[in-house]
Amino acid sequence: MRLKRHALALALAGIAAPATVWATNGYFSHGYGMKAKGMAGVATATASDTFGGANNPASMVWVGNRMDLGADVFSPRREFASTAGVAIDSEDKYFLIPEFGLNRMLRPNLSLGVSVYGNGGMNTDYPNGAQYFGGTGDLGVDMMQLIIAPTLAYRIDEQHSVGIAPLIAAQRFAAQGLQGFVVNNPGYDTAWGYGVRIGWMGKLTDKVTVGVAYSTKILTDEFDKYSGLFAEQGDFDIPSNWSLGVAVQATPQVKFALDYQRINYSDIKSVNNPSSNIFNCPGFGGSNPNACFGGSAGPGFGWRDVDVWKLGIEYAYSKNLILRAGWNHGDNPITPADVTFNILAPGVVKDHLTLGFTYTFPSGNELTMAYMHAFEESVTGANLLGAPFTETIKMHQNSLGIAYSWKM
Protein backbone atom coordinates (compact mmCIF):
# COMPACT_ATOMS: atom_id res chain seq x y z
CA MET A 1 0.00 0.00 0.00
CA ARG A 2 2.85 2.38 0.84
CA LEU A 3 4.38 1.70 -2.59
CA LYS A 4 1.09 2.58 -4.29
CA ARG A 5 0.70 5.82 -2.31
CA HIS A 6 4.22 6.99 -3.15
CA ALA A 7 3.83 6.12 -6.84
CA LEU A 8 0.45 7.85 -7.16
CA ALA A 9 1.62 11.00 -5.37
CA LEU A 10 4.71 11.41 -7.50
CA ALA A 11 2.91 10.58 -10.72
CA LEU A 12 0.31 13.28 -10.03
CA ALA A 13 3.06 15.72 -9.11
CA GLY A 14 4.79 15.02 -12.39
CA ILE A 15 1.63 15.58 -14.40
CA ALA A 16 0.94 18.83 -12.59
CA ALA A 17 4.51 20.11 -12.92
CA PRO A 18 5.44 22.80 -15.45
CA ALA A 19 5.65 21.53 -19.02
CA THR A 20 8.76 19.46 -19.45
CA VAL A 21 11.04 19.50 -22.44
CA TRP A 22 13.89 17.29 -23.57
CA ALA A 23 15.61 17.45 -26.90
CA THR A 24 18.94 15.73 -26.43
CA ASN A 25 18.97 12.38 -28.27
CA GLY A 26 16.25 13.47 -30.64
CA TYR A 27 13.53 14.19 -28.10
CA PHE A 28 14.60 11.46 -25.66
CA SER A 29 16.63 12.43 -22.60
CA HIS A 30 20.36 11.70 -22.62
CA GLY A 31 19.77 9.66 -19.44
CA TYR A 32 17.26 8.63 -16.78
CA GLY A 33 18.15 8.83 -13.10
CA MET A 34 20.70 11.31 -11.77
CA LYS A 35 23.49 8.72 -11.52
CA ALA A 36 23.07 7.76 -15.18
CA LYS A 37 22.87 11.44 -16.18
CA GLY A 38 26.29 12.03 -14.63
CA MET A 39 27.70 9.19 -16.79
CA ALA A 40 26.27 10.30 -20.17
CA GLY A 41 23.12 8.24 -19.63
CA VAL A 42 24.84 4.84 -19.29
CA ALA A 43 22.54 2.48 -17.38
CA THR A 44 21.83 -0.74 -19.35
CA ALA A 45 24.46 -2.82 -17.51
CA THR A 46 24.59 -0.94 -14.19
CA ALA A 47 22.39 -1.24 -11.11
CA SER A 48 22.61 1.77 -8.83
CA ASP A 49 19.14 3.33 -8.42
CA THR A 50 15.42 2.85 -9.02
CA PHE A 51 15.17 3.95 -12.64
CA GLY A 52 15.29 0.47 -14.12
CA GLY A 53 11.82 1.06 -15.53
CA ALA A 54 13.36 3.71 -17.77
CA ASN A 55 16.66 1.91 -18.45
CA ASN A 56 16.76 -1.85 -17.81
CA PRO A 57 14.04 -3.45 -15.66
CA ALA A 58 16.35 -6.35 -14.79
CA SER A 59 18.56 -4.00 -12.75
CA MET A 60 15.98 -3.35 -10.03
CA VAL A 61 16.43 -6.66 -8.21
CA TRP A 62 20.07 -5.71 -7.48
CA VAL A 63 19.45 -2.30 -5.85
CA GLY A 64 17.57 -3.37 -2.69
CA ASN A 65 15.01 -1.30 -0.80
CA ARG A 66 15.41 2.35 -1.71
CA MET A 67 13.70 5.50 -2.93
CA ASP A 68 15.11 8.20 -5.23
CA LEU A 69 13.70 11.69 -5.65
CA GLY A 70 15.29 14.36 -7.82
CA ALA A 71 14.89 17.19 -10.27
CA ASP A 72 16.82 18.79 -13.12
CA VAL A 73 16.92 22.42 -14.12
CA PHE A 74 17.14 22.09 -17.90
CA SER A 75 18.08 25.05 -20.10
CA PRO A 76 17.83 24.62 -23.89
CA ARG A 77 18.67 27.62 -26.09
CA ARG A 78 16.86 27.47 -29.45
CA GLU A 79 16.87 29.93 -32.33
CA PHE A 80 16.07 30.12 -36.01
CA ALA A 81 17.15 32.55 -38.68
CA SER A 82 16.74 32.99 -42.41
CA THR A 83 18.72 34.80 -45.06
CA ALA A 84 15.58 36.91 -45.57
CA GLY A 85 16.53 38.80 -42.40
CA VAL A 86 14.51 36.93 -39.78
CA ALA A 87 16.26 35.93 -36.53
CA ILE A 88 14.29 34.89 -33.43
CA ASP A 89 15.32 33.21 -30.14
CA SER A 90 12.87 31.00 -28.26
CA GLU A 91 11.89 32.71 -25.01
CA ASP A 92 11.36 29.65 -22.78
CA LYS A 93 14.83 28.90 -21.42
CA TYR A 94 14.42 27.10 -18.07
CA PHE A 95 12.43 23.98 -17.18
CA LEU A 96 12.14 21.90 -14.02
CA ILE A 97 12.23 18.13 -14.73
CA PRO A 98 11.22 15.91 -11.75
CA GLU A 99 12.08 12.22 -11.36
CA PHE A 100 11.07 9.58 -8.84
CA GLY A 101 11.75 5.91 -8.20
CA LEU A 102 10.93 3.36 -5.51
CA ASN A 103 11.92 -0.29 -5.08
CA ARG A 104 10.99 -2.96 -2.53
CA MET A 105 12.39 -6.50 -2.19
CA LEU A 106 9.45 -8.92 -1.98
CA ARG A 107 11.85 -11.83 -1.61
CA PRO A 108 15.66 -12.02 -1.80
CA ASN A 109 15.36 -12.75 -5.54
CA LEU A 110 12.24 -10.72 -6.43
CA SER A 111 11.61 -6.98 -6.41
CA LEU A 112 8.68 -4.68 -7.17
CA GLY A 113 9.21 -1.01 -7.88
CA VAL A 114 8.18 1.97 -9.96
CA SER A 115 10.03 4.56 -12.04
CA VAL A 116 8.37 7.89 -12.88
CA TYR A 117 10.19 10.02 -15.43
CA GLY A 118 9.87 12.47 -18.29
CA ASN A 119 10.61 10.56 -21.45
CA GLY A 120 10.93 13.51 -23.75
CA GLY A 121 9.26 16.41 -25.42
CA MET A 122 9.76 19.58 -27.35
CA ASN A 123 9.02 23.18 -26.51
CA THR A 124 9.52 26.44 -28.38
CA ASP A 125 8.09 29.93 -27.97
CA TYR A 126 9.14 32.42 -30.64
CA PRO A 127 7.69 35.87 -29.84
CA ASN A 128 5.68 37.29 -32.75
CA GLY A 129 7.00 34.41 -34.87
CA ALA A 130 3.62 33.20 -36.16
CA GLN A 131 3.72 35.56 -39.13
CA TYR A 132 6.58 33.46 -40.48
CA PHE A 133 4.03 30.69 -41.15
CA GLY A 134 1.18 32.99 -42.11
CA GLY A 135 -0.33 33.21 -38.61
CA THR A 136 -0.56 35.84 -35.90
CA GLY A 137 0.99 36.16 -32.44
CA ASP A 138 3.66 33.94 -30.94
CA LEU A 139 4.86 30.73 -32.61
CA GLY A 140 5.71 27.47 -30.89
CA VAL A 141 4.75 24.07 -29.53
CA ASP A 142 4.63 22.59 -26.04
CA MET A 143 5.01 18.80 -25.85
CA MET A 144 5.38 16.70 -22.68
CA GLN A 145 5.67 12.95 -22.18
CA LEU A 146 5.48 11.49 -18.67
CA ILE A 147 5.91 7.75 -18.13
CA ILE A 148 5.00 5.67 -15.09
CA ALA A 149 6.76 2.29 -15.13
CA PRO A 150 5.81 -0.31 -12.47
CA THR A 151 8.70 -2.77 -12.55
CA LEU A 152 8.99 -6.43 -11.56
CA ALA A 153 12.49 -7.97 -11.53
CA TYR A 154 13.56 -11.54 -10.82
CA ARG A 155 17.08 -12.79 -10.05
CA ILE A 156 17.50 -16.18 -11.73
CA ASP A 157 20.75 -16.94 -9.91
CA GLU A 158 23.73 -15.03 -8.55
CA GLN A 159 24.72 -13.86 -12.03
CA HIS A 160 21.54 -13.26 -14.06
CA SER A 161 18.30 -11.34 -13.74
CA VAL A 162 15.31 -10.45 -15.91
CA GLY A 163 12.70 -7.74 -15.57
CA ILE A 164 9.54 -6.32 -17.06
CA ALA A 165 8.00 -2.86 -16.79
CA PRO A 166 4.56 -1.97 -18.18
CA LEU A 167 4.77 1.61 -19.45
CA ILE A 168 1.89 4.00 -18.79
CA ALA A 169 2.38 7.22 -20.74
CA ALA A 170 0.64 10.58 -20.41
CA GLN A 171 1.18 13.13 -23.18
CA ARG A 172 0.21 16.78 -23.39
CA PHE A 173 0.51 18.98 -26.47
CA ALA A 174 -0.34 22.51 -27.56
CA ALA A 175 0.61 24.60 -30.58
CA GLN A 176 0.24 28.29 -31.24
CA GLY A 177 0.74 30.49 -34.28
CA LEU A 178 0.02 27.78 -36.86
CA GLN A 179 -3.10 29.34 -38.36
CA GLY A 180 -1.35 29.18 -41.71
CA PHE A 181 -1.46 25.38 -41.36
CA VAL A 182 -5.21 25.26 -40.58
CA VAL A 183 -4.66 24.91 -36.82
CA ASN A 184 -6.22 27.84 -34.98
CA ASN A 185 -4.67 27.65 -31.50
CA PRO A 186 -7.00 24.96 -30.04
CA GLY A 187 -4.98 24.81 -26.79
CA TYR A 188 -3.78 21.81 -24.82
CA ASP A 189 -4.80 18.26 -25.62
CA THR A 190 -3.89 15.11 -23.69
CA ALA A 191 -3.41 11.49 -24.69
CA TRP A 192 -2.72 8.30 -22.72
CA GLY A 193 -0.85 5.28 -23.96
CA TYR A 194 0.60 1.88 -23.02
CA GLY A 195 3.65 -0.20 -23.84
CA VAL A 196 6.19 -2.44 -22.12
CA ARG A 197 9.94 -2.57 -21.49
CA ILE A 198 11.80 -5.83 -20.86
CA GLY A 199 15.41 -6.46 -19.93
CA TRP A 200 18.13 -8.91 -18.97
CA MET A 201 21.31 -8.35 -16.97
CA GLY A 202 24.17 -10.82 -16.60
CA LYS A 203 27.35 -10.76 -14.54
CA LEU A 204 29.72 -12.61 -16.84
CA THR A 205 32.60 -12.34 -14.36
CA ASP A 206 33.17 -10.52 -11.09
CA LYS A 207 34.36 -7.55 -13.19
CA VAL A 208 32.19 -7.61 -16.34
CA THR A 209 28.42 -7.06 -16.48
CA VAL A 210 26.30 -6.88 -19.63
CA GLY A 211 22.70 -5.86 -20.20
CA VAL A 212 20.02 -5.74 -22.88
CA ALA A 213 16.75 -3.80 -22.79
CA TYR A 214 13.91 -3.30 -25.27
CA SER A 215 10.87 -1.03 -25.20
CA THR A 216 7.92 -1.56 -27.51
CA LYS A 217 6.28 1.34 -29.27
CA ILE A 218 3.94 3.01 -26.80
CA LEU A 219 0.53 3.18 -28.45
CA THR A 220 -1.30 6.33 -27.41
CA ASP A 221 -4.64 7.97 -28.05
CA GLU A 222 -4.74 10.55 -30.84
CA PHE A 223 -4.55 14.27 -30.14
CA ASP A 224 -8.08 14.96 -31.33
CA LYS A 225 -7.62 18.73 -31.31
CA TYR A 226 -4.70 18.29 -33.71
CA SER A 227 -6.20 15.66 -36.01
CA GLY A 228 -5.77 18.14 -38.85
CA LEU A 229 -2.05 18.63 -38.15
CA PHE A 230 -0.36 15.35 -37.19
CA ALA A 231 -0.33 12.41 -39.58
CA GLU A 232 -2.87 9.61 -39.01
CA GLN A 233 -5.48 12.01 -37.61
CA GLY A 234 -3.48 13.28 -34.65
CA ASP A 235 -1.46 10.17 -33.84
CA PHE A 236 1.73 10.71 -31.84
CA ASP A 237 2.85 7.35 -30.43
CA ILE A 238 6.20 7.02 -28.62
CA PRO A 239 8.79 5.10 -30.69
CA SER A 240 10.27 1.74 -29.83
CA ASN A 241 13.88 1.69 -28.68
CA TRP A 242 16.48 -0.79 -27.49
CA SER A 243 19.90 -0.73 -25.88
CA LEU A 244 22.96 -2.92 -25.27
CA GLY A 245 25.39 -2.20 -22.48
CA VAL A 246 28.59 -3.41 -20.83
CA ALA A 247 30.19 -2.31 -17.56
CA VAL A 248 33.74 -3.18 -16.54
CA GLN A 249 35.09 -2.82 -13.01
CA ALA A 250 38.64 -2.12 -14.14
CA THR A 251 39.98 -1.60 -10.59
CA PRO A 252 38.32 -1.51 -7.16
CA GLN A 253 37.97 2.27 -7.65
CA VAL A 254 37.32 2.63 -11.40
CA LYS A 255 34.36 1.44 -13.47
CA PHE A 256 33.91 2.00 -17.22
CA ALA A 257 30.51 1.57 -18.88
CA LEU A 258 29.36 1.75 -22.51
CA ASP A 259 25.82 1.74 -23.93
CA TYR A 260 24.53 1.63 -27.47
CA GLN A 261 20.94 2.77 -27.98
CA ARG A 262 18.71 2.72 -31.06
CA ILE A 263 15.64 4.99 -31.20
CA ASN A 264 13.21 4.14 -33.98
CA TYR A 265 11.55 7.43 -34.89
CA SER A 266 10.46 5.77 -38.13
CA ASP A 267 7.79 4.01 -36.02
CA ILE A 268 5.82 7.25 -35.85
CA LYS A 269 4.51 8.75 -39.11
CA SER A 270 3.83 12.16 -37.59
CA VAL A 271 7.51 12.31 -36.62
CA ASN A 272 9.11 10.42 -39.53
CA ASN A 273 7.11 11.44 -42.61
CA PRO A 274 9.04 13.95 -44.75
CA SER A 275 7.64 17.46 -44.62
CA SER A 276 7.79 17.50 -48.44
CA ASN A 277 4.83 15.06 -48.45
CA ILE A 278 2.66 18.15 -48.40
CA PHE A 279 3.27 18.57 -52.13
CA ASN A 280 1.38 15.31 -52.77
CA CYS A 281 -1.73 16.90 -51.26
CA PRO A 282 -4.32 18.21 -53.76
CA GLY A 283 -4.25 21.66 -52.14
CA PHE A 284 -0.51 21.90 -52.85
CA GLY A 285 -0.48 20.58 -56.41
CA GLY A 286 -0.64 16.83 -55.74
CA SER A 287 -3.33 14.19 -56.13
CA ASN A 288 -3.24 12.16 -52.90
CA PRO A 289 -5.73 13.37 -50.24
CA ASN A 290 -3.98 11.20 -47.65
CA ALA A 291 -0.90 13.42 -48.06
CA CYS A 292 -2.66 16.48 -46.62
CA PHE A 293 -2.20 17.52 -42.99
CA GLY A 294 -3.68 14.84 -40.74
CA GLY A 295 -3.62 12.14 -43.43
CA SER A 296 -1.78 8.83 -43.14
CA ALA A 297 0.83 10.11 -45.62
CA GLY A 298 0.64 13.68 -44.37
CA PRO A 299 3.71 15.81 -43.69
CA GLY A 300 5.73 15.20 -40.53
CA PHE A 301 9.00 16.40 -39.08
CA GLY A 302 11.12 14.08 -41.25
CA TRP A 303 13.05 12.65 -38.31
CA ARG A 304 15.30 9.67 -39.02
CA ASP A 305 16.13 6.79 -36.66
CA VAL A 306 19.12 7.62 -34.47
CA ASP A 307 22.03 5.67 -33.01
CA VAL A 308 23.32 6.82 -29.62
CA TRP A 309 26.63 5.94 -28.00
CA LYS A 310 27.12 6.59 -24.28
CA LEU A 311 30.50 6.23 -22.57
CA GLY A 312 30.86 6.81 -18.83
CA ILE A 313 33.43 6.46 -16.07
CA GLU A 314 32.88 6.18 -12.34
CA TYR A 315 35.67 6.75 -9.82
CA ALA A 316 35.38 5.91 -6.12
CA TYR A 317 37.39 8.78 -4.65
CA SER A 318 36.67 7.54 -1.14
CA LYS A 319 34.18 5.26 0.61
CA ASN A 320 31.73 8.18 0.78
CA LEU A 321 32.34 9.99 -2.52
CA ILE A 322 31.93 8.67 -6.08
CA LEU A 323 32.80 10.90 -9.06
CA ARG A 324 31.38 10.47 -12.58
CA ALA A 325 31.92 11.75 -16.11
CA GLY A 326 30.71 10.80 -19.56
CA TRP A 327 30.32 11.54 -23.24
CA ASN A 328 27.09 10.97 -25.15
CA HIS A 329 27.03 11.10 -28.97
CA GLY A 330 23.82 10.70 -30.92
CA ASP A 331 22.82 11.20 -34.54
CA ASN A 332 21.04 14.37 -35.59
CA PRO A 333 17.58 13.20 -36.76
CA ILE A 334 16.89 16.32 -38.87
CA THR A 335 17.98 16.77 -42.49
CA PRO A 336 18.32 20.09 -44.38
CA ALA A 337 15.20 19.18 -46.40
CA ASP A 338 13.05 19.35 -43.23
CA VAL A 339 14.43 22.49 -41.57
CA THR A 340 11.28 24.59 -42.16
CA PHE A 341 8.96 22.36 -40.12
CA ASN A 342 11.63 21.76 -37.48
CA ILE A 343 11.75 25.41 -36.56
CA LEU A 344 9.07 24.17 -34.14
CA ALA A 345 11.24 21.31 -32.78
CA PRO A 346 14.97 21.95 -33.45
CA GLY A 347 16.31 18.75 -31.82
CA VAL A 348 19.69 18.95 -33.58
CA VAL A 349 22.27 18.52 -30.80
CA LYS A 350 24.59 15.52 -31.03
CA ASP A 351 27.39 15.67 -28.43
CA HIS A 352 26.94 15.91 -24.67
CA LEU A 353 29.52 16.20 -21.88
CA THR A 354 28.40 15.13 -18.39
CA LEU A 355 29.81 15.30 -14.86
CA GLY A 356 28.41 14.09 -11.57
CA PHE A 357 28.97 12.77 -8.07
CA THR A 358 27.29 10.87 -5.25
CA TYR A 359 28.02 11.48 -1.58
CA THR A 360 26.93 8.78 0.88
CA PHE A 361 26.02 9.91 4.39
CA PRO A 362 26.72 7.81 7.50
CA SER A 363 23.03 6.78 7.45
CA GLY A 364 23.53 5.21 4.02
CA ASN A 365 21.37 7.81 2.30
CA GLU A 366 22.83 9.50 -0.78
CA LEU A 367 23.05 12.93 -2.37
CA THR A 368 23.67 12.90 -6.14
CA MET A 369 24.24 15.75 -8.57
CA ALA A 370 24.74 15.74 -12.35
CA TYR A 371 25.60 18.37 -14.96
CA MET A 372 25.17 18.13 -18.73
CA HIS A 373 26.31 20.40 -21.56
CA ALA A 374 25.12 19.73 -25.11
CA PHE A 375 27.33 21.48 -27.62
CA GLU A 376 25.77 23.81 -30.16
CA GLU A 377 24.67 22.32 -33.46
CA SER A 378 22.82 23.81 -36.41
CA VAL A 379 21.18 22.67 -39.64
CA THR A 380 20.61 24.87 -42.70
CA GLY A 381 18.25 24.16 -45.57
CA ALA A 382 16.18 25.78 -48.29
CA ASN A 383 12.73 27.08 -47.43
CA LEU A 384 10.26 24.21 -47.89
CA LEU A 385 7.70 26.30 -49.74
CA GLY A 386 10.17 27.50 -52.36
CA ALA A 387 10.87 31.01 -51.08
CA PRO A 388 14.28 32.28 -52.30
CA PHE A 389 16.14 32.03 -49.01
CA THR A 390 17.63 29.48 -46.63
CA GLU A 391 16.76 28.81 -43.00
CA THR A 392 18.93 27.75 -40.06
CA ILE A 393 17.85 26.12 -36.81
CA LYS A 394 20.28 26.02 -33.91
CA MET A 395 20.43 24.77 -30.33
CA HIS A 396 22.70 24.15 -27.34
CA GLN A 397 21.77 23.02 -23.82
CA ASN A 398 22.77 22.85 -20.18
CA SER A 399 21.21 21.02 -17.26
CA LEU A 400 21.97 20.74 -13.55
CA GLY A 401 20.22 18.17 -11.40
CA ILE A 402 20.11 17.02 -7.80
CA ALA A 403 18.62 13.89 -6.20
CA TYR A 404 18.35 12.44 -2.72
CA SER A 405 18.13 8.70 -2.08
CA TRP A 406 16.84 6.86 0.96
CA LYS A 407 17.92 3.32 1.84
CA MET A 408 15.03 1.47 3.48
Solvent accessible surface area in square Angstrom, and as a share of the most:
residue,aa,sasa,rsa
1,M,161,0.72
2,R,146,0.53
3,L,32,0.16
4,K,141,0.60
5,R,142,0.52
6,H,58,0.26
7,A,17,0.13
8,L,111,0.55
9,A,57,0.44
10,L,38,0.19
11,A,5,0.04
12,L,102,0.51
13,A,55,0.42
14,G,7,0.07
15,I,61,0.31
16,A,88,0.68
17,A,21,0.16
18,P,86,0.54
19,A,17,0.13
20,T,8,0.05
21,V,1,0.01
22,W,3,0.01
23,A,9,0.07
24,T,0,0.00
25,N,2,0.01
26,G,0,0.00
27,Y,1,0.00
28,F,5,0.02
29,S,3,0.02
30,H,1,0.00
31,G,1,0.01
32,Y,17,0.06
33,G,1,0.01
34,M,5,0.02
35,K,19,0.08
36,A,7,0.05
37,K,11,0.05
38,G,0,0.00
39,M,8,0.04
40,A,0,0.00
41,G,2,0.02
42,V,4,0.02
43,A,11,0.08
44,T,5,0.03
45,A,4,0.03
46,T,22,0.13
47,A,39,0.30
48,S,41,0.27
49,D,16,0.08
50,T,0,0.00
51,F,3,0.01
52,G,2,0.02
53,G,0,0.00
54,A,5,0.04
55,N,21,0.11
56,N,0,0.00
57,P,0,0.00
58,A,0,0.00
59,S,6,0.04
60,M,0,0.00
61,V,3,0.02
62,W,56,0.20
63,V,22,0.12
64,G,24,0.23
65,N,48,0.24
66,R,8,0.03
67,M,28,0.12
68,D,5,0.03
69,L,73,0.36
70,G,9,0.08
71,A,27,0.21
72,D,2,0.01
73,V,73,0.42
74,F,0,0.00
75,S,10,0.07
76,P,0,0.00
77,R,77,0.28
78,R,9,0.03
79,E,61,0.27
80,F,1,0.00
81,A,32,0.25
82,S,14,0.09
83,T,103,0.60
84,A,62,0.48
85,G,68,0.66
86,V,46,0.26
87,A,82,0.64
88,I,33,0.17
89,D,80,0.42
90,S,1,0.01
91,E,97,0.44
92,D,53,0.27
93,K,65,0.28
94,Y,146,0.56
95,F,20,0.08
96,L,84,0.42
97,I,4,0.02
98,P,36,0.23
99,E,9,0.04
100,F,3,0.01
101,G,0,0.00
102,L,4,0.02
103,N,0,0.00
104,R,84,0.31
105,M,50,0.22
106,L,96,0.48
107,R,134,0.49
108,P,110,0.69
109,N,43,0.22
110,L,28,0.14
111,S,0,0.00
112,L,60,0.30
113,G,1,0.01
114,V,5,0.03
115,S,0,0.00
116,V,5,0.03
117,Y,5,0.02
118,G,8,0.08
119,N,5,0.02
120,G,1,0.01
121,G,0,0.00
122,M,10,0.04
123,N,8,0.04
124,T,4,0.02
125,D,24,0.12
126,Y,0,0.00
127,P,41,0.26
128,N,101,0.52
129,G,1,0.01
130,A,0,0.00
131,Q,138,0.61
132,Y,46,0.18
133,F,19,0.08
134,G,62,0.59
135,G,7,0.07
136,T,101,0.59
137,G,43,0.41
138,D,53,0.27
139,L,0,0.00
140,G,1,0.01
141,V,7,0.04
142,D,21,0.11
143,M,0,0.00
144,M,10,0.04
145,Q,0,0.00
146,L,10,0.05
147,I,1,0.01
148,I,27,0.14
149,A,0,0.00
150,P,46,0.29
151,T,0,0.00
152,L,77,0.38
153,A,0,0.00
154,Y,88,0.34
155,R,42,0.15
156,I,92,0.47
157,D,62,0.32
158,E,120,0.54
159,Q,83,0.37
160,H,58,0.26
161,S,0,0.00
162,V,59,0.34
163,G,9,0.08
164,I,80,0.40
165,A,0,0.00
166,P,64,0.40
167,L,1,0.01
168,I,52,0.26
169,A,0,0.00
170,A,9,0.07
171,Q,2,0.01
172,R,64,0.23
173,F,4,0.02
174,A,13,0.10
175,A,6,0.05
176,Q,65,0.29
177,G,0,0.00
178,L,1,0.01
179,Q,54,0.24
180,G,41,0.40
181,F,23,0.10
182,V,119,0.68
183,V,9,0.05
184,N,118,0.61
185,N,70,0.36
186,P,49,0.31
187,G,30,0.29
188,Y,101,0.39
189,D,21,0.11
190,T,82,0.47
191,A,2,0.01
192,W,106,0.37
193,G,0,0.00
194,Y,137,0.52
195,G,18,0.17
196,V,44,0.25
197,R,18,0.07
198,I,83,0.42
199,G,9,0.09
200,W,81,0.28
201,M,3,0.01
202,G,0,0.00
203,K,75,0.32
204,L,103,0.51
205,T,78,0.45
206,D,138,0.71
207,K,115,0.49
208,V,41,0.24
209,T,23,0.14
210,V,31,0.18
211,G,1,0.01
212,V,62,0.35
213,A,2,0.02
214,Y,87,0.33
215,S,2,0.01
216,T,41,0.24
217,K,68,0.29
218,I,3,0.02
219,L,109,0.54
220,T,14,0.08
221,D,80,0.41
222,E,75,0.34
223,F,0,0.00
224,D,108,0.56
225,K,104,0.44
226,Y,1,0.00
227,S,46,0.30
228,G,33,0.32
229,L,20,0.10
230,F,9,0.04
231,A,0,0.00
232,E,57,0.26
233,Q,103,0.46
234,G,0,0.00
235,D,14,0.07
236,F,1,0.00
237,D,11,0.06
238,I,3,0.02
239,P,1,0.01
240,S,10,0.06
241,N,8,0.04
242,W,86,0.30
243,S,13,0.08
244,L,82,0.41
245,G,9,0.09
246,V,49,0.28
247,A,5,0.04
248,V,55,0.32
249,Q,56,0.25
250,A,46,0.35
251,T,59,0.34
252,P,117,0.73
253,Q,86,0.38
254,V,31,0.18
255,K,50,0.21
256,F,92,0.38
257,A,2,0.01
258,L,66,0.33
259,D,6,0.03
260,Y,39,0.15
261,Q,17,0.08
262,R,66,0.24
263,I,0,0.00
264,N,27,0.14
265,Y,0,0.00
266,S,56,0.36
267,D,48,0.25
268,I,1,0.01
269,K,86,0.36
270,S,2,0.01
271,V,1,0.01
272,N,46,0.23
273,N,17,0.08
274,P,64,0.40
275,S,0,0.00
276,S,52,0.33
277,N,27,0.14
278,I,3,0.01
279,F,85,0.35
280,N,77,0.39
281,C,7,0.04
282,P,68,0.43
283,G,69,0.66
284,F,89,0.37
285,G,75,0.72
286,G,25,0.24
287,S,104,0.67
288,N,58,0.30
289,P,92,0.58
290,N,80,0.41
291,A,1,0.01
292,C,35,0.21
293,F,33,0.14
294,G,5,0.05
295,G,8,0.08
296,S,45,0.29
297,A,33,0.25
298,G,0,0.00
299,P,5,0.03
300,G,5,0.05
301,F,18,0.07
302,G,7,0.07
303,W,3,0.01
304,R,117,0.43
305,D,38,0.19
306,V,1,0.00
307,D,40,0.21
308,V,0,0.00
309,W,126,0.44
310,K,11,0.05
311,L,95,0.47
312,G,2,0.02
313,I,64,0.32
314,E,30,0.13
315,Y,90,0.34
316,A,32,0.25
317,Y,139,0.53
318,S,52,0.34
319,K,190,0.80
320,N,42,0.21
321,L,44,0.22
322,I,52,0.26
323,L,70,0.35
324,R,12,0.04
325,A,29,0.23
326,G,9,0.09
327,W,109,0.38
328,N,0,0.00
329,H,68,0.30
330,G,1,0.01
331,D,53,0.28
332,N,23,0.12
333,P,0,0.00
334,I,2,0.01
335,T,32,0.19
336,P,76,0.48
337,A,73,0.56
338,D,9,0.05
339,V,0,0.00
340,T,3,0.02
341,F,17,0.07
342,N,0,0.00
343,I,0,0.00
344,L,14,0.07
345,A,2,0.02
346,P,4,0.03
347,G,1,0.01
348,V,0,0.00
349,V,1,0.01
350,K,60,0.26
351,D,28,0.15
352,H,0,0.00
353,L,66,0.33
354,T,0,0.00
355,L,91,0.45
356,G,11,0.10
357,F,62,0.26
358,T,3,0.02
359,Y,85,0.32
360,T,36,0.21
361,F,65,0.27
362,P,135,0.85
363,S,85,0.55
364,G,20,0.20
365,N,25,0.13
366,E,14,0.06
367,L,47,0.24
368,T,3,0.02
369,M,54,0.24
370,A,4,0.03
371,Y,75,0.29
372,M,1,0.01
373,H,44,0.20
374,A,0,0.00
375,F,77,0.32
376,E,93,0.42
377,E,45,0.20
378,S,57,0.37
379,V,14,0.08
380,T,69,0.40
381,G,7,0.07
382,A,72,0.56
383,N,17,0.09
384,L,23,0.11
385,L,97,0.48
386,G,64,0.62
387,A,35,0.27
388,P,138,0.87
389,F,47,0.20
390,T,54,0.31
391,E,1,0.00
392,T,35,0.20
393,I,0,0.00
394,K,58,0.25
395,M,2,0.01
396,H,55,0.25
397,Q,0,0.00
398,N,48,0.24
399,S,6,0.04
400,L,94,0.47
401,G,2,0.02
402,I,83,0.42
403,A,6,0.05
404,Y,66,0.25
405,S,3,0.02
406,W,83,0.29
407,K,92,0.39
408,M,89,0.40
